[in-house]
């Protein structure tokens, strides 16, 4: 796998918006807060663009991504926010340039489609907080900082407080992210490859029946039958006030996924709540059922 360079507080990070737009005041507010972390910051030329619900037209957003990878003065790239629109950039992205200029690239939610597309083409990317995230959360920031500055082999995620089903040892390549975005790639040239993977899965603002539908799509598409394990993160606001005519989200997950016979770990701290820990998409990890620890098997930046 290709790896970006190791970062430090003097590194230059580019901020881009591959998906939805925001108001200038909101962008400036969050960018100024992010600058307090100490990085040199470069603002994307299209960060303030608006095109309906998108941060500019598809070709401009795709060119921004490619340009930031090609710019030697940029050490890494972090997305401003998710929302919607990353998938529309894919036909316009120069994947050869991405592969020829490997860099730290981080985001989550709608950015899932980019993380996995780049990883499918050999670049380790990072499912983690964005500029609009809350870096005052201690665990979120500490894992983010360690991954950038000192991503040593053996970085540990303690999963002791998570629910486990079919609990067993496993090793695989971390892939996945937002459930809706993973499903949206099926049947396209950018379909996410989950073979022999540890599948990360999280979601926000979806009812239990929608989670059922999305998981069923993955099952019927044979996307899960070669997974080594499934790690389920925050299922934020995926609940109902009344369950008289519904399963809970956890019940849906148990009914649909436990029969696969692979390890399922529920409540891993990543996704649309906090802590939102950073994970290397495309990086290899192993899980020890005796210690309840997920351990990275390699450095994921040079």
matplotlib code that plots the C-alpha trace (Angstrom):
import matplotlib.pyplot as plt

x = [0.0, 1.1, 1.6, 1.8, 4.6, 4.8, 3.4, 4.3, 3.0, 4.9, 3.3, 1.0, -2.5, -4.9, -8.6, -11.0, -14.8, -15.5, -19.2, -21.6, -21.3, -21.5, -21.8, -18.6, -19.1, -19.4, -16.3, -14.2, -15.3, -14.3, -11.1, -9.9, -10.5, -8.7, -5.7, -5.3, -4.0, -0.9, -0.7, 0.1, -3.1, -3.9, -7.5, -8.8, -9.8, -13.3, -13.9, -16.4, -18.1, -21.9, -23.7, -27.1, -26.3, -22.8, -19.5, -19.1, -19.6, -18.3, -15.3, -14.0, -14.3, -12.6, -9.8, -9.3, -8.7, -6.2, -4.5, -3.8, -2.3, -0.1, 1.1, 4.5, 4.1, 1.0, 1.9, -1.7, -5.3, -8.3, -11.9, -13.9, -17.2, -19.3, -22.9, -23.4, -21.6, -18.3, -19.5, -20.2, -16.5, -15.2, -15.5, -13.4, -10.6, -7.2, -6.5, -3.0, -2.0, -3.3, -1.2, 1.9, 1.6, 0.6, -0.5, -2.4, -6.1, -8.7, -12.5, -15.6, -19.3, -19.8, -16.0, -16.2, -16.5, -13.2, -11.4, -12.3, -11.7, -8.2, -7.5, -8.8, -6.1, -3.4, -3.3, -3.8, -6.4, -7.9, -11.4, -11.4, -12.4, -12.7, -12.3, -15.9, -15.3, -14.9, -11.2, -11.8, -12.9, -9.8, -9.7, -10.7, -7.8, -5.2, -5.7, -5.7, -2.5, -0.8, -1.8, -0.3, 2.8, 3.7, 1.7, 3.9, 3.3, 1.2, -1.2, -4.0, -7.7, -9.3, -12.6, -13.3, -16.5, -18.0, -20.6, -19.1, -20.8, -19.1, -16.1, -12.8, -9.3, -9.1, -6.7, -7.5, -7.4, -9.6, -12.1, -15.6, -17.1, -20.6, -23.1, -25.2, -22.1, -20.8, -24.1, -24.2, -21.0, -22.4, -22.8, -20.5, -16.9, -16.0, -17.6, -15.9, -13.8, -14.6, -12.9, -10.7, -11.5, -12.3, -15.4, -16.0, -19.6, -21.4, -24.5, -26.5, -30.1, -31.6, -34.4, -33.9, -35.8, -33.4, -30.4, -32.1, -32.5, -28.9, -27.5, -29.7, -28.4, -24.8, -25.8, -27.7, -24.8, -22.4, -20.3, -20.0, -19.4, -15.6, -15.2, -13.0, -15.0, -17.4, -16.7, -19.8, -19.3, -21.7, -25.3, -26.1, -29.8, -30.7, -33.5, -37.2, -39.4, -41.7, -40.7, -44.2, -43.9, -40.2, -37.0, -34.2, -31.1, -29.1, -31.8, -31.6, -27.8, -27.9, -30.6, -28.9, -25.2, -24.7, -25.8, -22.8, -20.7, -17.9, -16.9, -19.2, -18.1, -20.7, -20.0, -16.6, -16.0, -15.9, -18.4, -21.0, -20.5, -17.6, -15.1, -14.5, -11.3, -9.2, -8.6, -6.3, -8.4, -6.3, -4.2, -3.9, -5.0, -5.4, -7.8, -7.0, -10.1, -8.3, -7.3, -10.2, -7.6, -7.5, -3.8, -2.4, 0.1, 2.1, 3.0, 0.4, 2.5, 6.1]
y = [0.0, 3.6, 5.8, 9.6, 11.3, 11.5, 14.9, 17.4, 20.7, 22.5, 20.5, 22.1, 20.8, 21.7, 22.1, 21.1, 20.5, 17.5, 17.3, 19.8, 23.6, 25.8, 29.5, 31.6, 32.5, 28.9, 27.9, 30.7, 29.9, 26.2, 26.9, 29.4, 26.8, 24.2, 26.6, 26.6, 23.0, 24.5, 23.4, 25.6, 25.8, 26.2, 26.9, 25.2, 27.5, 26.1, 25.8, 28.7, 27.7, 26.9, 25.0, 24.1, 21.8, 21.2, 23.0, 23.8, 21.9, 18.3, 19.0, 21.8, 19.7, 16.8, 19.1, 20.5, 17.0, 16.2, 19.5, 19.2, 15.8, 17.1, 20.2, 19.4, 22.1, 20.3, 17.6, 16.3, 16.9, 17.1, 17.6, 20.4, 18.4, 15.6, 16.0, 14.8, 15.0, 13.2, 10.3, 12.8, 13.7, 10.2, 10.1, 13.4, 12.5, 11.7, 8.5, 8.2, 11.5, 10.3, 7.2, 9.1, 11.6, 9.7, 11.9, 11.9, 12.2, 12.3, 12.5, 10.5, 10.4, 11.3, 11.2, 7.4, 6.9, 8.7, 7.0, 3.5, 4.4, 5.7, 2.7, 0.3, 1.9, 1.4, 4.5, 4.2, 6.9, 7.9, 7.6, 10.3, 13.8, 16.7, 20.5, 20.8, 18.2, 18.8, 18.5, 19.4, 15.8, 14.4, 10.9, 12.2, 14.7, 12.4, 9.6, 12.1, 13.6, 10.3, 9.0, 12.0, 12.5, 9.0, 6.3, 3.5, -0.2, -1.5, 1.5, 0.1, 0.5, -0.8, -2.4, -3.8, -1.8, -2.9, -5.7, -8.8, -11.5, -14.5, -13.3, -14.6, -13.5, -11.9, -10.0, -8.0, -4.8, -2.0, -0.8, 0.9, 3.7, 5.2, 2.4, 4.5, 5.5, 1.9, 0.8, 3.6, 2.3, -1.1, -1.8, 1.1, 1.1, 2.5, -0.4, -0.8, -4.0, -5.7, -9.1, -10.2, -6.9, -5.7, -3.8, -0.5, 0.5, 3.6, 5.6, 8.7, 9.8, 6.5, 4.5, 0.8, -0.3, 1.7, 0.0, -3.3, -2.4, -1.3, -4.3, -6.6, -5.0, -5.8, -9.4, -10.0, -8.4, -10.9, -8.1, -9.5, -13.2, -12.7, -10.2, -11.2, -9.1, -6.2, -3.2, -1.1, 2.5, 5.1, 4.6, 8.2, 9.1, 5.7, 5.2, 5.7, 7.1, 4.1, 0.5, -1.0, -1.7, -1.8, -3.6, -1.5, -0.8, -3.2, -5.9, -5.4, -5.7, -8.9, -10.5, -9.6, -10.0, -12.6, -15.4, -14.6, -16.4, -13.8, -11.6, -8.6, -5.8, -3.2, 0.3, 1.0, 4.8, 6.2, 8.0, 10.7, 11.1, 11.3, 10.0, 9.8, 7.8, 7.8, 4.5, 3.9, 2.7, 0.1, -0.5, -4.0, -4.6, -7.6, -8.3, -10.3, -11.7, -12.2, -8.6, -7.1, -4.9, -4.1, -3.5, -1.8, -4.1, -1.5, 2.2, 3.9, 7.0, 7.0]
z = [0.0, -0.7, 2.3, 2.8, 4.6, 8.4, 9.6, 12.4, 13.7, 11.0, 8.2, 5.7, 5.5, 2.7, 3.5, 0.8, 0.5, -1.9, -0.8, 0.6, 0.9, 4.0, 4.6, 4.6, 8.3, 9.3, 7.3, 8.7, 12.2, 12.0, 9.9, 12.6, 15.3, 13.3, 12.9, 16.6, 16.4, 15.0, 11.3, 8.4, 6.5, 2.8, 1.8, -1.3, -4.2, -4.2, -0.4, -0.5, -3.7, -3.8, -6.4, -5.0, -2.1, -3.4, -2.7, -6.4, -9.6, -9.8, -12.1, -9.9, -6.7, -8.4, -9.7, -6.3, -4.9, -7.7, -7.5, -3.8, -4.2, -7.0, -5.1, -3.5, -0.9, 0.6, 3.2, 3.8, 3.0, 5.4, 4.3, 5.7, 6.0, 4.5, 3.6, 0.0, -3.3, -3.1, -5.3, -8.1, -8.3, -8.9, -12.7, -12.8, -10.4, -11.9, -9.9, -11.5, -9.9, -6.5, -6.7, -7.9, -5.1, -1.9, 1.0, 4.2, 3.3, 6.0, 6.4, 7.1, 6.4, 2.7, 2.3, 2.8, -1.0, -1.6, 1.2, -0.1, -3.8, -3.0, -0.8, -3.5, -5.7, -3.2, -1.0, 2.8, 3.7, 7.1, 8.4, 11.0, 12.1, 9.7, 10.1, 11.3, 14.0, 17.7, 18.5, 22.1, 22.6, 24.3, 22.7, 19.3, 19.3, 20.9, 18.4, 15.5, 16.7, 17.3, 13.9, 12.2, 14.3, 15.6, 13.9, 15.3, 14.6, 17.5, 17.9, 20.1, 20.2, 23.4, 22.6, 26.1, 26.5, 23.1, 22.6, 20.9, 18.9, 17.4, 19.3, 17.9, 16.7, 13.3, 11.1, 8.0, 6.0, 7.4, 4.9, 5.0, 6.9, 6.3, 5.5, 3.0, 1.1, 0.9, -0.5, -3.0, -4.6, -5.4, -9.1, -10.1, -11.2, -7.8, -5.8, -2.4, -2.1, 1.3, 0.5, 3.5, 5.2, 8.7, 7.7, 9.5, 9.5, 11.0, 10.2, 11.2, 11.1, 9.7, 11.1, 12.0, 8.9, 6.7, 8.4, 7.7, 4.1, 3.7, 5.5, 3.4, 0.2, 1.3, 2.2, -1.1, -3.0, -1.4, -0.1, 3.4, 2.8, 2.6, 5.4, 8.3, 10.9, 11.2, 13.5, 14.1, 15.2, 16.3, 15.0, 15.8, 15.9, 14.4, 16.9, 17.4, 20.1, 19.9, 19.1, 19.1, 15.4, 15.0, 15.9, 17.5, 15.4, 17.6, 17.1, 13.3, 13.4, 15.5, 13.3, 10.0, 10.8, 13.5, 11.1, 8.9, 11.5, 11.6, 14.6, 15.1, 17.5, 18.3, 19.8, 18.5, 19.0, 15.5, 13.2, 13.8, 17.5, 20.0, 20.5, 16.7, 16.6, 13.4, 11.5, 8.5, 5.6, 3.8, 6.8, 8.4, 11.9, 14.2, 17.1, 20.2, 21.8, 25.1, 25.6, 23.6, 21.7, 18.0, 17.1, 13.9, 12.3, 10.5, 10.4, 8.1, 7.3, 6.3]

ax = plt.figure().add_subplot(projection="3d")
ax.plot(x, y, z, "-o")
ax.set_aspect("equal")
plt.show()
